Amino acid sequence: MDATAQKLERLVDRLGAGAVLTEHGDMIRYLRDWPGDVEGRALAVLRPDTTQAVAQAVRLCAELGLGIVPQGGNTGLTEAGTPQGRDQVVISLERLNRIRSMSPDDFAAVVEAGCVLETLKAAVDAADRYFPLALGAQGSCQIGGNVSTNAGGINVLRYGMTRDLILGLEVVLADGTIWDGLSVLRKDNRGIDLKQLFIGAEGTLGIVTAVAIKLLPRPEHVETALVALPSVGDVMALYRRARPACCDLISAFELMRPEALAFARDAYPDLAYPIPPDYPAYALMELTASGPIDLRAILDAFLEAEMEAGTVLDGVVAASRQQALNLWKIREGMNEGQALRGMHLRTDISVPLSRVADYIAEASEAIAAALPQCDCAAYGHVGDGNIHFNVLPPRGTERAAALAIMAEAKSILYAILDRFDGSISAEHGIGRAKKADFTKRLEPAQAGMLIAIKQALDPQWRMNPGSQLDRPQ
């Protein structure tokens, strides 16, 4: 029996056949990234169902010299959950999916890492509370993955990133030790806040197995509007005025350009546009509130004043929750429409709010000059400075040619971004796909601290090897 077969035998013997997948057909969904552009390789997929079983698997992998790639719903966009070889295993958290406690009086809940975000949100809603993290992939993504990538989403400008919604964590460290940091305290200033080390670490320091989350009062009022404006600059100016005029009750503020609506129609051919789809720019805004407040009156007064001033060209306010969902379907559909075009450059950048319009204008001009054959889609959660500037090669472009186009487009966009003092990753993380661009932009002091933390918590560099950082030679 060769060494590989011996390792597989020990995994099955120690962890149980039901917790170990070894056949390629069974493993394939854990090996492919979310867009389907990349397929990795692994010795096995491990599926523990308790924190203690995760710890046992981690200790066994250490004995066998195997790298560990922690994985949640596998909905990431930076290949952080994609294993790279037969010397690695995937540890899937999908079977750790229980809600351990729901405490409405504490405005807190404790949930296991494999709990699907949509399932969690429904349980919180049933307890008359609200968990504001909202993502396009919430029907598949898991809370542990949300924590490990510090996921963003549409509500960041009101409620913050995932980091801002976490009270405590339970983590299995690289040596199999279990750290129980599942406090639901709001204020706890006993030294360094260790949970912050694992939020956004993409499984490179340990495996998040459970999460204590903040809950909020459930919004009783939700108002959604889609408005058309003369330019992207006018969208940003509208946001600037809307925050004080709407009592800072904006929970989402999204930018779309006309090509976004066209992509949404590609995904949903029967999609009805409530206003003409050829205005220069659009803003999709949502306000939420609890208690005795006339949210509709606030929004109507603001938009009426803007239309009288000529800053808003057209618009519609949803008259029902279903109409609001139809407006959001435009925003969600443009992602699906782009996916139908095949392989393309997806960026996830952020710049200061005051420079969003300038960045989009300069980047659009640069891409049009260098790659006139490509289509662009610039959109995003611009209330927090997050732009997704995507570049799509012509339909039918061969893979090698598409990759070359994507590399050139990325180089152009990132060069402009550096001049704008922006970030190459606003909400998607680093993983393997952005590692080279991340590390070459690291300041020496920052790189030194990151390596020191990794070395201290994972001295063998076994946790998610190849993600975020490479081991120093």
Secondary structure as UniProt FT lines:
FT   HELIX           3..15
FT   HELIX           17..19
FT   STRAND          20..21
FT   HELIX           24..31
FT   TURN            34..35
FT   STRAND          41..46
FT   HELIX           51..64
FT   STRAND          67..71
FT   TURN            80..81
FT   STRAND          84..92
FT   TURN            94..95
FT   STRAND          99..103
FT   HELIX           104..106
FT   STRAND          108..112
FT   TURN            113..114
FT   HELIX           117..126
FT   TURN            127..128
FT   STRAND          129..130
FT   TURN            136..140
FT   HELIX           143..149
FT   TURN            154..155
FT   HELIX           156..159
FT   HELIX           162..165
FT   STRAND          166..173
FT   TURN            174..175
FT   STRAND          178..181
FT   HELIX           195..198
FT   TURN            199..200
FT   TURN            202..203
FT   STRAND          206..214
FT   STRAND          216..217
FT   STRAND          221..229
FT   HELIX           232..245
FT   TURN            246..248
FT   STRAND          250..256
FT   HELIX           258..267
FT   TURN            269..270
FT   TURN            277..278
FT   STRAND          281..289
FT   HELIX           295..308
FT   TURN            309..310
FT   STRAND          314..317
FT   HELIX           321..340
FT   STRAND          348..350
FT   HELIX           353..355
FT   HELIX           356..370
FT   TURN            372..373
FT   STRAND          375..380
FT   HELIX           382..384
FT   STRAND          386..392
FT   TURN            395..396
FT   HELIX           399..419
FT   TURN            420..421
FT   TURN            431..434
FT   HELIX           435..439
FT   TURN            440..441
FT   HELIX           444..457
FT   TURN            459..460
FT   TURN            465..466
//
